[in-house]
C-alpha cells in the first residue's frame, strides 16, 4: 500500500520552498519592473534595466574583470589544492596534523580582517598591482574550499590502485594523471564550481583590493547603489544568478549532474 504523507509535512515542505524561492521571485520581478525605482510587484514589464547593465561602461568592464579574476584564481587554487589534497590524503600519517588546519585558516579568519591584511601587505608593503592583488586575495579565499572538497573525494579513493599501476611500470606522474585524477574528477569539478561562484560573488576581500580603474562587479554594484536606487541593482543580481545556473548547466551538458553525485 502507498504510504500517505502527513498534511503537516506537505505544508512544512511548501513553507521551506517558499522561503528559498520567494526572494528569487522578488528580485526577478523587481528587475523586470518598468518603473525607475525598485518595487515589487512590478509596475509593468520591461527589459530596459538589463540593457542598462551593458549600456554602462563601468558594468561592462567590471563583469569582464570579475570573470577574469574568478577563472584565473580558480585555476591557481586548483593547481595548489590538488597536490596539497593528494599529499595530505596519501601521506597523512607522515605529515604533521596541523598542516590540514593551516589550509583552513582563511575560512576561520573573518574576511574583513583578511581583506585588510592583504591590503596592508600586498598594496602598501609590496606595492603589488591591483589585478594581481585581486587574484592573490581570491586564491587565498577559495583555496580552503578547493582543498576540502577534493580531500573529501580522495577520502574514498583506494590508493592501492595507484600502487598497483606503479608496480606494473607506470611512472608516478603518469599514474597521477591517468589513474588518480579520473577517479576524483567529480570532486575537482565540484571544487571548480564552488570556487568560481565564491570568487565571482565576493565582496569582503575585493572591496579592500580594488582601486582606480579596476573593480569587480559586486563592488561596482555597491558603488551604483550609493547614487541610484533603480532596478539595475536587481538586474545585476539576476545576471549573477543566471551565470551560476549557466555554470551548472555546462556541467550537466558535459558530464551530467548524476556523474558528480558518484
C-alpha positions as CSV (number, residue, x, y, z in Angstrom):
1,X,0.0,0.0,0.0
2,X,1.3,3.5,-0.8
3,X,2.4,5.5,2.2
4,X,0.3,8.5,3.0
5,X,2.1,11.8,3.5
6,X,1.0,13.7,6.5
7,X,-0.5,17.1,5.6
8,X,1.7,18.9,8.1
9,X,4.8,17.6,6.3
10,X,3.4,18.8,3.0
11,X,2.7,22.2,4.5
12,X,6.2,22.4,6.0
13,X,7.8,21.5,2.7
14,X,5.8,24.2,1.0
15,X,6.9,26.8,3.5
16,X,10.6,25.8,3.1
17,X,10.2,26.0,-0.7
18,X,8.6,29.5,-0.5
19,X,11.3,30.6,1.9
20,X,14.0,29.6,-0.6
21,X,12.4,30.6,-3.9
22,X,10.5,33.7,-2.6
23,X,13.5,36.1,-2.6
24,X,14.5,35.0,-6.1
25,X,11.0,35.7,-7.4
26,X,11.0,39.2,-5.7
27,X,14.5,40.0,-7.3
28,X,13.4,38.8,-10.7
29,X,10.1,40.8,-10.5
30,X,12.0,43.9,-9.5
31,X,14.4,43.5,-12.3
32,X,11.6,43.3,-14.8
33,X,9.8,46.4,-13.4
34,X,9.1,49.3,-15.8
35,X,9.5,51.9,-13.0
36,X,12.6,54.0,-12.3
37,X,12.8,52.7,-8.7
38,X,12.8,49.3,-7.0
39,X,9.4,48.0,-6.4
40,X,7.5,44.7,-6.1
41,X,5.2,43.6,-7.6
42,X,6.5,45.2,-10.8
43,X,4.5,48.1,-12.3
44,X,4.6,46.8,-15.9
45,X,7.2,44.6,-17.5
46,X,10.4,45.7,-19.3
47,X,13.9,44.5,-20.1
48,X,15.3,48.1,-20.1
49,X,17.2,47.6,-16.9
50,X,19.0,44.5,-18.3
51,X,20.0,46.6,-21.3
52,X,21.1,49.3,-18.9
53,X,23.7,47.0,-17.4
54,X,25.6,46.7,-20.7
55,X,25.0,50.4,-21.6
56,X,27.0,51.5,-18.6
57,X,30.7,51.2,-19.3
58,X,31.6,50.5,-15.6
59,X,29.4,47.4,-15.5
60,X,30.9,46.1,-18.8
61,X,34.4,46.5,-17.5
62,X,33.7,45.0,-14.1
63,X,31.9,42.0,-15.5
64,X,35.0,41.2,-17.6
65,X,37.3,41.8,-14.6
66,X,35.2,39.6,-12.3
67,X,35.2,36.7,-14.8
68,X,39.0,37.0,-15.4
69,X,39.8,37.1,-11.7
70,X,37.4,34.2,-11.0
71,X,38.8,32.0,-13.7
72,X,42.5,32.7,-13.0
73,X,42.2,32.4,-9.2
74,X,40.2,29.2,-9.5
75,X,42.8,27.6,-11.7
76,X,45.6,28.7,-9.4
77,X,43.7,27.4,-6.4
78,X,43.3,24.0,-8.2
79,X,47.0,23.9,-9.1
80,X,47.8,24.3,-5.5
81,X,44.9,22.5,-4.0
82,X,45.0,19.2,-5.9
83,X,48.6,18.4,-5.0
84,X,48.1,19.6,-1.4
85,X,44.9,17.4,-1.0
86,X,46.7,14.5,-2.5
87,X,49.7,14.8,-0.2
88,X,47.5,15.2,2.9
89,X,45.4,12.2,1.9
90,X,48.2,10.0,0.6
91,X,50.8,10.7,3.3
92,X,48.5,11.7,6.2
93,X,50.5,9.6,8.7
94,X,53.9,11.1,7.8
95,X,52.7,14.7,7.6
96,X,52.1,16.7,10.7
97,X,48.5,17.0,11.9
98,X,48.5,20.8,12.0
99,X,49.1,21.0,8.2
100,X,45.4,20.4,7.3
101,X,44.4,23.1,9.8
102,X,46.8,25.6,8.1
103,X,44.8,25.4,4.9
104,X,41.5,26.2,6.8
105,X,42.8,29.4,8.4
106,X,41.5,31.7,5.6
107,X,38.0,30.4,6.4
108,X,38.4,30.9,10.2
109,X,39.7,34.4,9.9
110,X,36.9,37.0,9.3
111,X,37.0,38.1,5.6
112,X,37.2,41.8,6.6
113,X,40.3,41.1,8.7
114,X,41.8,39.0,5.9
115,X,41.0,41.7,3.3
116,X,42.6,44.5,5.4
117,X,45.7,42.3,6.0
118,X,46.0,41.7,2.2
119,X,45.6,45.4,1.6
120,X,48.3,46.3,4.1
121,X,50.8,43.7,2.8
122,X,50.1,43.5,-0.9
123,X,49.2,47.1,-1.7
124,X,51.2,49.1,0.8
125,X,54.2,46.9,1.6
126,X,54.9,45.1,-1.7
127,X,53.1,47.7,-4.0
128,X,51.5,44.9,-6.0
129,X,49.3,45.7,-9.0
130,X,45.6,45.8,-8.3
131,X,44.7,42.9,-10.7
132,X,47.5,40.7,-9.2
133,X,46.3,41.6,-5.7
134,X,42.8,40.5,-6.6
135,X,44.0,37.2,-7.9
136,X,46.1,36.5,-4.8
137,X,43.3,37.5,-2.5
138,X,40.7,35.4,-4.2
139,X,43.0,32.5,-4.5
140,X,43.6,32.6,-0.7
141,X,39.9,32.9,-0.1
142,X,38.8,29.9,-2.2
143,X,41.8,27.6,-1.6
144,X,40.3,26.1,1.6
145,X,37.1,25.2,-0.3
146,X,39.1,23.5,-3.0
147,X,41.2,21.5,-0.6
148,X,38.2,20.4,1.5
149,X,36.1,19.3,-1.5
150,X,39.0,17.4,-3.2
151,X,40.1,15.9,0.1
152,X,36.6,14.6,0.7
153,X,36.7,13.0,-2.8
154,X,40.2,11.5,-2.1
155,X,39.0,10.0,1.2
156,X,37.1,7.3,-0.7
157,X,39.9,6.6,-3.1
158,X,41.8,3.3,-2.8
159,X,45.5,4.2,-3.1
160,X,46.3,0.5,-3.6
161,X,45.1,1.1,-7.2
162,X,47.8,3.7,-7.6
163,X,50.4,1.4,-6.1
164,X,49.4,-1.4,-8.5
165,X,49.8,0.9,-11.5
166,X,53.3,1.9,-10.4
167,X,54.3,-1.7,-9.7
168,X,53.3,-2.5,-13.3
169,X,55.7,0.0,-14.7
170,X,53.6,3.2,-14.9
171,X,55.6,6.4,-14.0
172,X,54.3,8.1,-10.8
173,X,53.4,11.3,-12.7
174,X,51.6,9.4,-15.4
175,X,49.8,7.4,-12.8
176,X,48.7,10.6,-11.1
177,X,47.1,11.9,-14.3
178,X,45.7,8.7,-15.8
179,X,44.7,6.8,-12.6
180,X,44.1,9.1,-9.7
181,X,42.6,12.2,-11.3
182,X,40.0,10.3,-13.4
183,X,38.8,8.7,-10.2
184,X,38.4,12.0,-8.3
185,X,37.4,14.3,-11.2
186,X,33.9,14.7,-9.7
187,X,35.5,16.3,-6.7
188,X,37.7,18.5,-8.9
189,X,34.7,19.7,-10.9
190,X,32.7,20.4,-7.8
191,X,35.6,22.3,-6.3
192,X,35.9,24.4,-9.5
193,X,32.2,25.3,-9.5
194,X,32.2,26.2,-5.7
195,X,35.5,28.2,-6.1
196,X,34.4,30.1,-9.2
197,X,31.0,31.1,-7.8
198,X,32.6,32.2,-4.5
199,X,35.1,34.3,-6.3
200,X,32.5,36.0,-8.6
201,X,30.3,36.9,-5.7
202,X,33.0,38.0,-3.3
203,X,32.7,41.4,-1.7
204,X,34.7,41.4,1.6
205,X,38.1,40.7,0.0
206,X,37.5,42.7,-3.2
207,X,36.4,45.9,-1.5
208,X,39.9,46.2,0.0
209,X,41.9,45.3,-3.1
210,X,40.1,47.2,-5.9
211,X,41.4,50.5,-6.9
212,X,41.1,53.2,-9.6
213,X,40.3,51.7,-13.0
214,X,40.0,48.1,-11.7
215,X,37.0,46.8,-9.8
216,X,34.8,43.8,-9.6
217,X,31.1,43.5,-10.4
218,X,29.8,43.3,-6.8
219,X,31.9,46.3,-5.8
220,X,30.6,48.3,-8.8
221,X,27.1,47.3,-7.8
222,X,27.7,48.8,-4.3
223,X,29.0,52.0,-5.9
224,X,26.0,52.2,-8.2
225,X,23.6,51.8,-5.2
226,X,25.2,54.8,-3.5
227,X,23.9,57.1,-6.3
228,X,20.9,55.2,-7.8
229,X,18.1,53.1,-6.5
230,X,16.8,51.8,-9.8
231,X,16.1,48.2,-10.8
232,X,19.6,47.9,-12.4
233,X,20.6,46.5,-9.0
234,X,18.1,43.7,-9.2
235,X,19.0,43.1,-12.9
236,X,22.7,42.6,-11.9
237,X,21.6,40.1,-9.2
238,X,19.6,38.2,-11.8
239,X,22.6,38.2,-14.1
240,X,24.7,36.7,-11.3
241,X,22.1,34.0,-10.7
242,X,21.9,33.2,-14.5
243,X,25.7,32.9,-14.5
244,X,25.6,30.4,-11.6
245,X,22.8,28.4,-13.4
246,X,24.8,28.5,-16.7
247,X,27.9,27.0,-15.0
248,X,25.7,24.2,-13.6
249,X,24.1,23.7,-17.0
250,X,27.5,23.4,-18.7
251,X,28.5,20.7,-16.2
252,X,25.1,18.9,-16.8
253,X,25.7,19.0,-20.5
254,X,29.3,17.9,-20.4
255,X,29.3,15.3,-17.6
256,X,25.9,15.2,-16.1
257,X,25.0,16.0,-12.5
258,X,24.4,12.4,-11.8
259,X,28.1,11.8,-12.5
260,X,29.0,14.4,-9.9
261,X,26.9,12.5,-7.3
262,X,29.1,9.4,-7.7
